[in-house]
Every structure is written in C-alpha cells, then in structure tokens.
Amino acid sequence: MYTITDLKPGRAISIDGDPYLVMSSQFGRKSQSKANMQCKLKNLKTGAILARNFQGSEKIEEADVGYKHVQYLYGDDTTSTFMDLDTYDQFALQNDSLEGMTGYLTEGLECDALMYGENPIGIKLHSTVVLTVKETIPGVKGDTATGGNKPATMTTGLTVNVPLFVNEGDKVKVNTETGMYMERA
C-alpha cells in the first residue's frame, strides 16, 4: 500500500481494479486542512488520462506491474519495436503511448519495458542516454564551455540546447527526465 507521498511519476497504482501510471504529481496543503496530492494518471489498459486528488490519510493500492529488460530495435512514425532480451520475442508499442520518449531511442538501446500481466504497456528509460549530434551551427574559434548555448538536432530528431563548442557528429550525454545536455560522451 502506498501513501500520498509515494505517488511519484512512473509509479503504477491500482484504482477500482484498473492499473494507472502516475504521470505527474503535485503536493498541496491549504491552511487548516489535510494534505493532498494532485495527480495526473494514465489508465494502462485504455490509455485514458485522469486527474485525481488523493487526501492525506488515503491508502493507495500498488498495481500488479513488472519490468522486463528489453532492447530498442527500430521505429517509424507510429510504432517502436523492442526485443525481450531473455526470450528474444519482439513487440511493438504505439509511439503515442511512449509520451515523448521516442527522441531518446537509438538502435540497440537497452531499457526496461513496463509489463501488465504479459502485455508490454510502456518503457522506462535510464536517466541518461548518449545521442549523436546530426545538425547544429558550427562552433567558432574562441567559443568556451561557459559562453552560451545553441540548439542541436540529434539523429533521433530530438532538439537539445548544447554548448557552443559542440559540433556535428559529436556524441553527447542527455538527461532523459529534463531533456538537457549534460556532457560530451
């Protein structure tokens, strides 16, 4: 059983027998009232988005979900294909169910698939990934590490602000939670 302070993004909970994934949560407390947690939840069976407030002493049931270690193989405009690294079975997920994670997926990337029963319903990325810069304005002699940022498009199509010294073809480490440049890889 979870309390409201356990409701963090990425947690799977059960409401009325249906599994939900916490998309976002905001703690709140008004003077002289109980604490509450405002959550945006995604139904893992139907994909419907739900907004719900949980009160301070409310107990929330954990959903029966698990993780499998998988590898990203390839994707197109609508689906992304993964392979289970234990059984070598392949499965596809709709890109709209991946909520903007497709910009971090590179061929051969290992991640975890969120499983409900035997069905894959989402993925969980590592906190950082290494991406290759496909296109950016060229660096100029004299650009420094603290001299500012410029937009760079990665081979996956993701746009990240990078320091001025980063050039096309460079590999950079990007935080998957914030989408920010961390360092050269």
Secondary structure by P-SEA (a helix, b strand, c coil): ccccccccccbbbbcccbbbbbcbbbbbccccccbbbbbbcccccccbbbbbcccccbbbbbcccbbbbbbbccccccbbbbbcccccbbbbbbcccccccccccccbbbbbbbbccccccccccccbbbbbbccccccccccccccbbbbbbccccbbbbbcccccccbbbbbccccccccccc
